[in-house]
Amino acid sequence: MPSDLAGICDKNTLIKLGNTYRIQTGENNREYLEELLLDDSELRDSEIHIFLNNKVTEDFDKGNTILIEGWLLSVTEARQCALFSLLETN
């Protein structure tokens, strides 16, 4: 779950953002999204949150963003929503 967005969005909004991202990009496979998010890093669970937060910051710094449903998201946030939407619908 995208932790920062979860602080300001409800579950249904996160799922809607994720579904829209998957439609817009074709990134629609759980394993592929996990690979993109984690960069094949071998992180412990306790490190994943920090790693993803750093990727979000880096995305915004580099302009690696996407507009979805009126929200300007980092690609990492959008991918987290996409993965969350897949996990919640299965």
Sequence and secondary structure as in RCSB ss.txt:
>XXXX:A:sequence
MPSDLAGICDKNTLIKLGNTYRIQTGENNREYLEELLLDDSELRDSEIHIFLNNKVTEDFDKGNTILIEGWLLSV
TEARQCALFSLLETN
>XXXX:A:secstr
  HHHHTTS HHHHHHHHHHHHHHH    HHHHHHHHHTT    HHHHHHHHHHHHHHHHHHT EEEETTEEEEH
HHHHHHHHHHHHHH 
